[in-house]
Amino acid sequence: MKILYGVQGTGNGHLTRARSMAKAFAKLDVKVDWVFSGRNREDFFDMQPFGDFRCYRGMTLQTKKGKVNMPKTILKSNLRQLRQDVRALNASDYDLVVSDFEPVTAWAARMHGVRSIGVSHQCAFLYPIPKKASNFITDIFMRWFAPIDTPVGVHWHHFDQSLLPPIVEPSEHPNTAQKGKILVYLPFADVDDFLPLLAPFKDHEFYVYHKFKQTEDRGHIHLRPFSREGFQQDLHSAEGVMCSAGFELPSEAITLGKKLLVEPVRSQMEQQSNALALQALGYATTTDKISEQVIRHWLTLPKPAPLHYPDVAQAIARWMVKDGAKNLPQLSNALWQQVAISPLTTPDLNQRLKQA
C-alpha cells in the first residue's frame, strides 16, 4: 500500500501528531510519502521520522497580538501558487491520500479522484459538536480549506459522534511535577505583553518558549528558543502549563496530569471552541485574556490526575492499512471504551457547555 500524507505546518501540534502516525506506519507494510506546507522548509525541525519529505507554501492564518488578522491572511495567501502546487503533485500514484488539514494534498487527491481521509482536530468540527464563534464563513473554511472524503476527527470527548480520542505521542521522559515550575507556550501572543505578567510571581519558575534566538535566564523567568527535546523535558517536569487553546499541547498536559491555564486566540473559531470544551469538561481554566489576577488564582489550584489515552495513532494506521478504512463508528467505540472520560452525562455536559 502506498499513502501520501499531508501535514499543515502552522504551529507544532500537527507535526506532533504526524510523528506519532509516522511511528505507527513504520510497524506496518506500507510506504508513506510526506508533504508539509504552511512554513518555510528551513523553519521545520526534528523532521527525521519523515525521511525525504516534500514542502509546499500552502496556506496559513496570520495572527497579530493573539488575534487572527484576516486582511493579512488574504494578502499572504498566494492562491496562484497553491493551484500550481496542487497540479504539480501527482496523487494518482497513491492508493490513499491522508491530510492533516493540509490543502495541497487534499486538493490534489480531489483533482485525481483518489480517496482522501482527513485525520485532524479540525475534522471534528465537520460533525455537530459544541462550537463557539462559528458562522457560515468558518463552516465553509473548515470544509473547503483541505477538503477530504472521510473526516476522522480527534477530540477530548466524543460528544455522541464518531470522533476519536487525542493522538498523544508516547514519551520516554519521566512524568514529574517540580513544585512551582510552569511551562509557558503562547506562540501567537506578543512576549512584551505577557512576560511582565509573570514578574510578580517570584516563587515560581516560568519556562517560556517563543521565537527567541537564544536561551536567556531572567531570574525566575527562563526564555527558551523552540526545541522539541527541551520543550518535552520542561513539559514533563512542570506542575502546570499556560498556553493557547490549540489541541495537541492541552492533550499532552491532560495526559500527564498538568494543570492548564488556556487563552484562546481571538477571532479563531477552533481555539474559542476548544476553550469552551476544556472549561465544560473541567480540564482547564480558560480566560479571554491572561492577567496577573487570573494567573494568581490559577497558581493556587491543585494539579489534576493524569488521564490515559490508548495508542490512537496505531489504531488509525491499522484501520487504514488492514481494515480498508471502513466502519469508523466501530473504531471510535472501541477506543473510547479505553478512556475514563469526563463522568458527565451528555445532558449534563450540554448544560455546562451552555453555561460556559
VOPAGU-2260 file (C-alpha; in pm, 1 decimal, decimal comma):
REM VOPAGU-2260
SITE   aa  ch    i         X         Y         Z
SITE  MET   A    0       0,0       0,0       0,0
SITE  LYS   A    1     120,3     349,9     -83,9
SITE  ILE   A    2      -1,3     654,7     109,9
SITE  LEU   A    3      51,0    1026,5      51,3
SITE  TYR   A    4      29,9    1208,5     384,7
SITE  GLY   A    5      -0,9    1588,2     401,2
SITE  VAL   A    6      57,4    1788,2     719,4
SITE  GLN   A    7     -25,5    2151,8     798,0
SITE  GLY   A    8     296,4    2311,2     920,4
SITE  THR   A    9     143,6    2608,7    1102,1
SITE  GLY   A   10     213,8    2554,9    1470,1
SITE  ASN   A   11     373,4    2241,9    1608,5
SITE  GLY   A   12      61,5    2043,3    1703,2
SITE  HIS   A   13      12,8    1895,5    1356,6
SITE  LEU   A   14     379,0    1791,9    1349,5
SITE  THR   A   15     349,1    1619,8    1686,7
SITE  ARG   A   16      50,3    1421,1    1562,1
SITE  ALA   A   17     234,0    1336,8    1238,9
SITE  ARG   A   18     533,9    1198,4    1428,8
SITE  SER   A   19     303,8     957,2    1611,3
SITE  MET   A   20     147,3     848,9    1283,5
SITE  ALA   A   21     491,4     800,9    1122,3
SITE  LYS   A   22     594,8     566,7    1404,0
SITE  ALA   A   23     267,6     374,9    1370,8
SITE  PHE   A   24     301,0     330,9     993,8
SITE  ALA   A   25     661,8     213,1    1037,7
SITE  LYS   A   26     523,8    -102,2    1204,8
SITE  LEU   A   27     306,3    -188,9     904,7
SITE  ASP   A   28     363,8    -296,6     544,9
SITE  VAL   A   29     303,7      43,5     389,0
SITE  LYS   A   30     501,4     314,2     210,4
SITE  VAL   A   31     425,1     670,0     320,5
SITE  ASP   A   32     541,5     984,8     140,2
SITE  TRP   A   33     516,8    1301,4     348,3
SITE  VAL   A   34     420,7    1652,7     237,3
SITE  PHE   A   35     432,4    1963,8     458,8
SITE  SER   A   36     308,3    2315,5     391,3
SITE  GLY   A   37     241,9    2643,2     569,9
SITE  ARG   A   38     600,1    2704,2     682,5
SITE  ASN   A   39     937,2    2761,1     516,4
SITE  ARG   A   40    1136,0    2439,8     488,1
SITE  GLU   A   41    1422,8    2579,1     696,5
SITE  ASP   A   42    1181,1    2652,5     981,5
SITE  PHE   A   43    1092,8    2286,2    1034,3
SITE  PHE   A   44    1293,0    2094,8    1295,8
SITE  ASP   A   45    1325,1    1735,0    1420,3
SITE  MET   A   46    1196,7    1600,0    1088,6
SITE  GLN   A   47    1391,9    1271,9    1084,4
SITE  PRO   A   48    1079,1    1049,6    1108,5
SITE  PHE   A   49     956,2    1180,5     772,4
SITE  GLY   A   50    1254,2    1092,7     553,5
SITE  ASP   A   51    1282,8    1282,3     224,3
SITE  PHE   A   52     967,3    1490,6     271,7
SITE  ARG   A   53     834,4    1748,7      25,7
SITE  CYS   A   54     746,5    2104,6     123,3
SITE  TYR   A   55     499,9    2348,9     -35,1
SITE  ARG   A   56     393,3    2701,2      51,6
SITE  GLY   A   57      30,6    2608,1     118,6
SITE  MET   A   58    -182,1    2846,3     323,4
SITE  THR   A   59    -180,5    2961,4     682,8
SITE  LEU   A   60    -365,6    3200,8     912,2
SITE  GLN   A   61    -180,5    3518,3    1007,3
SITE  THR   A   62    -206,9    3648,3    1364,9
SITE  LYS   A   63    -108,2    3965,5    1549,5
SITE  LYS   A   64    -109,0    4005,9    1928,2
SITE  GLY   A   65    -309,4    3688,6    1978,7
SITE  LYS   A   66    -580,9    3771,2    1723,9
SITE  VAL   A   67    -636,4    3637,2    1372,9
SITE  ASN   A   68    -558,1    3903,5    1111,4
SITE  MET   A   69    -780,6    3818,1     815,7
SITE  PRO   A   70    -664,7    4102,2     582,9
SITE  LYS   A   71    -303,2    3990,1     632,0
SITE  THR   A   72    -408,9    3627,4     584,7
SITE  ILE   A   73    -565,8    3712,3     247,6
SITE  LEU   A   74    -266,2    3920,6     137,2
SITE  LYS   A   75     -21,3    3644,9     235,9
SITE  SER   A   76    -219,5    3371,5      59,8
SITE  ASN   A   77     -84,5    3308,7    -287,9
SITE  LEU   A   78    -376,0    3121,8    -445,0
SITE  ARG   A   79    -198,9    3105,4    -779,9
SITE  GLN   A   80      97,5    2926,7    -620,3
SITE  LEU   A   81    -140,6    2693,5    -435,9
SITE  ARG   A   82    -307,5    2599,6    -763,3
SITE  GLN   A   83      31,2    2534,3    -925,4
SITE  ASP   A   84     142,1    2316,7    -633,1
SITE  VAL   A   85    -179,0    2112,8    -646,5
SITE  ARG   A   86    -135,1    2049,3   -1017,8
SITE  ALA   A   87     230,7    1955,5    -970,6
SITE  LEU   A   88     152,6    1693,4    -706,2
SITE  ASN   A   89      57,2    1366,5    -876,5
SITE  ALA   A   90    -173,6    1199,3    -627,1
SITE  SER   A   91    -276,0     932,0    -877,7
SITE  ASP   A   92      36,2     733,6    -782,8
SITE  TYR   A   93    -113,9     657,7    -439,8
SITE  ASP   A   94    -375,2     422,1    -301,4
SITE  LEU   A   95    -481,8     670,7     -37,9
SITE  VAL   A   96    -424,4    1035,7      49,2
SITE  VAL   A   97    -431,0    1144,2     414,8
SITE  SER   A   98    -447,7    1511,9     507,7
SITE  ASP   A   99    -390,9    1665,3     848,9
SITE  PHE   A  100    -563,8    1989,2     745,4
SITE  GLU   A  101    -311,2    2025,5     463,9
SITE  PRO   A  102    -459,8    2181,0     145,6
SITE  VAL   A  103    -214,8    2079,2    -129,9
SITE  THR   A  104    -253,9    1702,9     -79,0
SITE  ALA   A  105    -628,2    1730,3     -12,5
SITE  TRP   A  106    -698,6    1922,4    -332,2
SITE  ALA   A  107    -457,9    1701,6    -533,2
SITE  ALA   A  108    -649,6    1393,1    -419,1
SITE  ARG   A  109    -977,1    1553,0    -527,9
SITE  MET   A  110    -832,9    1651,3    -865,1
SITE  HIS   A  111    -703,7    1295,9    -934,3
SITE  GLY   A  112   -1004,6    1111,2    -792,3
SITE  VAL   A  113    -806,9     935,9    -516,7
SITE  ARG   A  114    -981,2     857,0    -188,3
SITE  SER   A  115    -883,5    1101,0      83,9
SITE  ILE   A  116    -907,5    1079,3     462,5
SITE  GLY   A  117    -867,3    1371,8     698,7
SITE  VAL   A  118    -702,1    1298,6    1033,1
SITE  SER   A  119    -704,1    1614,5    1242,1
SITE  HIS   A  120    -870,5    1803,7    1520,4
SITE  GLN   A  121   -1018,5    2033,1    1255,6
SITE  CYS   A  122   -1209,7    1735,6    1113,3
SITE  ALA   A  123   -1401,4    1714,7    1441,8
SITE  PHE   A  124   -1568,9    2043,6    1350,2
SITE  LEU   A  125   -1728,0    1879,9    1046,6
SITE  TYR   A  126   -1950,6    1699,0    1298,4
SITE  PRO   A  127   -2226,7    1859,7    1510,8
SITE  ILE   A  128   -2010,2    1926,6    1818,3
SITE  PRO   A  129   -2000,4    2226,9    2055,3
SITE  LYS   A  130   -1868,8    2536,8    1878,2
SITE  LYS   A  131   -1814,1    2898,7    1970,4
SITE  ALA   A  132   -1775,4    3195,4    1735,3
SITE  SER   A  133   -1877,9    2977,8    1441,0
SITE  ASN   A  134   -2068,5    3111,4    1142,8
SITE  PHE   A  135   -2124,9    3043,1     775,3
SITE  ILE   A  136   -1775,2    3159,3     683,5
SITE  THR   A  137   -1597,7    2944,3     944,7
SITE  ASP   A  138   -1804,8    2641,1     842,1
SITE  ILE   A  139   -1707,9    2690,5     477,6
SITE  PHE   A  140   -1344,5    2738,7     574,4
SITE  MET   A  141   -1332,1    2416,6     777,7
SITE  ARG   A  142   -1491,7    2215,6     498,7
SITE  TRP   A  143   -1305,2    2354,7     197,4
SITE  PHE   A  144    -961,3    2461,8     323,2
SITE  ALA   A  145    -847,5    2098,5     288,6
SITE  PRO   A  146   -1148,3    1901,0     154,7
SITE  ILE   A  147   -1149,6    1524,8     216,6
SITE  ASP   A  148   -1385,4    1230,3     162,8
SITE  THR   A  149   -1376,6    1080,3     513,0
SITE  PRO   A  150   -1322,3    1306,8     815,4
SITE  VAL   A  151   -1155,4    1141,4    1114,5
SITE  GLY   A  152   -1178,5    1397,6    1391,3
SITE  VAL   A  153    -994,2    1376,2    1724,4
SITE  HIS   A  154   -1121,0    1548,4    2038,8
SITE  TRP   A  155   -1126,1    1533,4    2420,3
SITE  HIS   A  156   -1478,2    1390,8    2418,9
SITE  HIS   A  157   -1684,2    1201,5    2162,8
SITE  PHE   A  158   -1992,4    1427,7    2202,4
SITE  ASP   A  159   -2200,2    1131,7    2078,2
SITE  GLN   A  160   -2022,8    1141,8    1739,5
SITE  SER   A  161   -1776,9     904,6    1567,4
SITE  LEU   A  162   -1478,9    1101,2    1691,6
SITE  LEU   A  163   -1155,1     952,6    1825,2
SITE  PRO   A  164    -953,6    1035,7    2137,4
SITE  PRO   A  165    -643,1    1257,1    2100,1
SITE  ILE   A  166    -328,4    1122,7    1937,3
SITE  VAL   A  167     -64,7    1166,5    2207,1
SITE  GLU   A  168     292,4    1067,7    2129,6
SITE  PRO   A  169     440,3     826,8    2387,3
SITE  SER   A  170     735,7     972,0    2573,2
SITE  GLU   A  171    1038,9     829,5    2749,7
SITE  HIS   A  172    1069,9    1132,6    2978,6
SITE  PRO   A  173     970,2    1069,5    3342,0
SITE  ASN   A  174     648,4    1245,7    3436,0
SITE  THR   A  175     721,2    1450,9    3747,8
SITE  ALA   A  176     585,2    1777,2    3889,5
SITE  GLN   A  177     851,2    2016,0    4014,6
SITE  LYS   A  178     668,4    2242,5    4259,2
SITE  GLY   A  179     629,3    2591,1    4119,7
SITE  LYS   A  180     756,1    2507,9    3768,8
SITE  ILE   A  181     532,3    2643,2    3491,9
SITE  LEU   A  182     569,1    2590,7    3116,7
SITE  VAL   A  183     450,7    2887,7    2908,7
SITE  TYR   A  184     373,6    2848,4    2538,7
SITE  LEU   A  185     178,1    3136,0    2381,3
SITE  PRO   A  186     314,1    3139,5    2024,4
SITE  PHE   A  187      52,7    3379,9    1885,8
SITE  ALA   A  188      93,1    3638,6    2162,0
SITE  ASP   A  189     349,3    3917,7    2187,2
SITE  VAL   A  190     610,4    3835,6    2454,5
SITE  ASP   A  191     619,5    4201,0    2559,6
SITE  ASP   A  192     251,8    4169,1    2650,9
SITE  PHE   A  193     269,7    3861,2    2873,3
SITE  LEU   A  194     623,6    3849,3    3018,8
SITE  PRO   A  195     554,9    4141,9    3258,4
SITE  LEU   A  196     257,6    3945,3    3395,3
SITE  LEU   A  197     495,0    3674,2    3521,2
SITE  ALA   A  198     730,4    3909,7    3702,9
SITE  PRO   A  199     541,9    3933,6    4036,7
SITE  PHE   A  200     539,1    3556,9    4095,9
SITE  LYS   A  201     898,4    3510,6    4208,7
SITE  ASP   A  202     818,1    3189,6    4398,3
SITE  HIS   A  203     750,3    3018,1    4065,2
SITE  GLU   A  204     984,4    2929,1    3779,8
SITE  PHE   A  205     842,7    3009,8    3434,2
SITE  TYR   A  206     992,0    2839,7    3127,8
SITE  VAL   A  207     878,2    3041,7    2827,7
SITE  TYR   A  208     908,5    2901,8    2474,2
SITE  HIS   A  209     882,3    3150,9    2188,7
SITE  LYS   A  210    1073,4    3277,3    1887,6
SITE  PHE   A  211    1379,9    3361,5    2093,8
SITE  LYS   A  212    1718,6    3342,9    1923,9
SITE  GLN   A  213    1896,6    3205,0    2228,4
SITE  THR   A  214    1847,4    3080,3    2582,8
SITE  GLU   A  215    1828,2    3352,7    2846,2
SITE  ASP   A  216    1750,8    3341,6    3217,9
SITE  ARG   A  217    1598,2    3649,3    3378,2
SITE  GLY   A  218    1574,2    3545,9    3740,7
SITE  HIS   A  219    1267,3    3322,8    3774,1
SITE  ILE   A  220    1172,6    3371,3    3406,6
SITE  HIS   A  221    1359,2    3143,8    3166,0
SITE  LEU   A  222    1342,6    3222,7    2794,4
SITE  ARG   A  223    1385,0    2926,0    2561,4
SITE  PRO   A  224    1400,1    2904,6    2179,3
SITE  PHE   A  225    1195,5    2631,1    2015,6
SITE  SER   A  226    1343,1    2288,0    2084,9
SITE  ARG   A  227    1138,5    1973,3    2084,3
SITE  GLU   A  228    1363,2    1788,9    2329,3
SITE  GLY   A  229    1393,2    2079,8    2569,1
SITE  PHE   A  230    1021,3    2151,3    2546,2
SITE  GLN   A  231     930,6    1792,3    2627,6
SITE  GLN   A  232    1166,6    1783,4    2925,4
SITE  ASP   A  233    1017,2    2102,3    3068,4
SITE  LEU   A  234     661,5    1986,0    2997,6
SITE  HIS   A  235     711,4    1655,0    3178,8
SITE  SER   A  236     871,4    1817,3    3483,9
SITE  ALA   A  237     629,2    2111,5    3509,7
SITE  GLU   A  238     346,3    2146,4    3756,8
SITE  GLY   A  239     131,0    2348,0    3518,0
SITE  VAL   A  240     105,9    2478,3    3162,1
SITE  MET   A  241      -1,3    2819,9    3032,2
SITE  CYS   A  242     -84,3    2802,3    2664,2
SITE  SER   A  243    -316,9    2898,6    2382,6
SITE  ALA   A  244    -621,1    2683,4    2309,3
SITE  GLY   A  245    -465,7    2461,2    2047,4
SITE  PHE   A  246    -523,9    2089,3    2066,6
SITE  GLU   A  247    -202,4    1888,6    2094,5
SITE  LEU   A  248     -34,6    2063,1    2389,0
SITE  PRO   A  249    -351,7    2061,7    2605,5
SITE  SER   A  250    -393,2    1693,3    2513,6
SITE  GLU   A  251     -39,6    1616,8    2633,6
SITE  ALA   A  252     -94,0    1817,7    2951,6
SITE  ILE   A  253    -420,4    1634,6    3025,1
SITE  THR   A  254    -246,4    1301,7    2970,4
SITE  LEU   A  255      35,4    1397,3    3207,9
SITE  GLY   A  256    -191,8    1545,7    3473,1
SITE  LYS   A  257     -68,8    1905,6    3443,1
SITE  LYS   A  258    -297,6    2189,9    3541,4
SITE  LEU   A  259    -386,0    2412,1    3247,7
SITE  LEU   A  260    -440,0    2784,5    3200,6
SITE  VAL   A  261    -563,4    2846,7    2847,3
SITE  GLU   A  262    -605,6    3168,6    2647,9
SITE  PRO   A  263    -767,6    3110,2    2306,4
SITE  VAL   A  264    -661,5    3308,8    2002,7
SITE  ARG   A  265    -927,6    3573,0    1949,0
SITE  SER   A  266   -1140,6    3558,8    1632,3
SITE  GLN   A  267   -1033,7    3195,8    1580,9
SITE  MET   A  268   -1331,7    2961,5    1594,7
SITE  GLU   A  269   -1130,2    2646,8    1661,2
SITE  GLN   A  270    -947,2    2789,0    1962,3
SITE  GLN   A  271   -1260,0    2955,0    2100,2
SITE  SER   A  272   -1442,5    2621,8    2072,7
SITE  ASN   A  273   -1152,0    2433,3    2230,9
SITE  ALA   A  274   -1159,3    2667,8    2529,6
SITE  LEU   A  275   -1533,9    2612,1    2559,5
SITE  ALA   A  276   -1488,0    2233,5    2564,2
SITE  LEU   A  277   -1194,3    2241,0    2808,2
SITE  GLN   A  278   -1390,2    2454,1    3053,2
SITE  ALA   A  279   -1706,7    2244,4    3029,5
SITE  LEU   A  280   -1513,8    1919,3    3073,5
SITE  GLY   A  281   -1324,1    2059,1    3371,0
SITE  TYR   A  282    -986,4    2003,3    3206,5
SITE  ALA   A  283    -858,5    2363,1    3220,4
SITE  THR   A  284    -900,7    2715,1    3348,7
SITE  THR   A  285    -982,0    2934,5    3049,7
SITE  THR   A  286    -970,4    3310,8    3006,3
SITE  ASP   A  287   -1021,2    3551,9    2718,4
SITE  LYS   A  288    -719,8    3747,4    2838,2
SITE  ILE   A  289    -445,1    3631,4    3074,4
SITE  SER   A  290    -392,9    3881,6    3353,0
SITE  GLU   A  291    -195,6    3897,5    3675,4
SITE  GLN   A  292    -515,6    3833,0    3871,5
SITE  VAL   A  293    -603,6    3526,5    3659,8
SITE  ILE   A  294    -253,1    3383,1    3699,8
SITE  ARG   A  295    -255,2    3441,8    4076,1
SITE  HIS   A  296    -581,0    3246,8    4119,6
SITE  TRP   A  297    -476,5    2966,2    3883,2
SITE  LEU   A  298    -144,9    2907,0    4060,5
SITE  THR   A  299    -334,0    2816,5    4379,9
SITE  LEU   A  300    -535,2    2540,6    4209,8
SITE  PRO   A  301    -448,6    2172,4    4264,5
SITE  LYS   A  302    -293,3    1950,8    3999,8
SITE  PRO   A  303    -535,7    1702,6    3834,1
SITE  ALA   A  304    -482,1    1329,5    3794,9
SITE  PRO   A  305    -338,6    1206,1    3461,2
SITE  LEU   A  306    -588,2    1084,1    3200,1
SITE  HIS   A  307    -478,5     781,3    2997,8
SITE  TYR   A  308    -544,8     760,9    2622,5
SITE  PRO   A  309    -485,2     443,2    2418,4
SITE  ASP   A  310    -246,5     424,8    2120,8
SITE  VAL   A  311    -481,2     605,1    1881,9
SITE  ALA   A  312    -216,3     652,0    1612,2
SITE  GLN   A  313    -154,3     277,0    1585,0
SITE  ALA   A  314    -528,9     209,5    1579,6
SITE  ILE   A  315    -580,5     458,1    1294,3
SITE  ALA   A  316    -285,7     321,9    1096,3
SITE  ARG   A  317    -414,2     -35,5    1124,6
SITE  TRP   A  318    -765,8      81,5    1039,7
SITE  MET   A  319    -634,3     233,6     716,8
SITE  VAL   A  320    -393,8     -40,8     613,4
SITE  LYS   A  321    -560,4    -358,2     746,1
SITE  ASP   A  322    -931,1    -267,9     756,6
SITE  GLY   A  323    -959,9     -60,8     441,2
SITE  ALA   A  324   -1063,4     246,4     644,4
SITE  LYS   A  325   -1415,8     106,6     692,6
SITE  ASN   A  326   -1658,5     128,9     986,4
SITE  LEU   A  327   -1530,8     440,0    1163,8
SITE  PRO   A  328   -1804,2     422,0    1434,7
SITE  GLN   A  329   -1674,8      80,0    1540,4
SITE  LEU   A  330   -1319,7     216,0    1572,5
SITE  SER   A  331   -1448,9     513,5    1768,9
SITE  ASN   A  332   -1644,5     296,8    2015,0
SITE  ALA   A  333   -1351,9      60,4    2070,3
SITE  LEU   A  334   -1112,1     344,6    2154,6
SITE  TRP   A  335   -1343,2     541,5    2383,5
SITE  GLN   A  336   -1412,8     228,5    2585,6
SITE  GLN   A  337   -1046,8     250,7    2691,5
SITE  VAL   A  338   -1073,5     611,7    2816,0
SITE  ALA   A  339   -1200,8     725,5    3153,6
SITE  ILE   A  340   -1354,7    1038,2    3001,6
SITE  SER   A  341   -1536,5    1304,5    3198,3
SITE  PRO   A  342   -1809,8    1132,9    3403,6
SITE  LEU   A  343   -2060,9    1396,2    3293,8
SITE  THR   A  344   -2364,1    1256,2    3115,5
SITE  THR   A  345   -2447,0    1405,3    2775,9
SITE  PRO   A  346   -2733,8    1621,7    2914,5
SITE  ASP   A  347   -2511,4    1747,6    3199,9
SITE  LEU   A  348   -2229,1    1822,9    2957,2
SITE  ASN   A  349   -2464,2    2007,1    2723,2
SITE  GLN   A  350   -2587,8    2217,3    3014,4
SITE  ARG   A  351   -2231,9    2306,9    3116,5
SITE  LEU   A  352   -2149,9    2395,9    2756,7
SITE  LYS   A  353   -2442,8    2638,6    2750,9
SITE  GLN   A  354   -2326,3    2797,3    3074,5
SITE  ALA   A  355   -1959,2    2822,6    2969,2
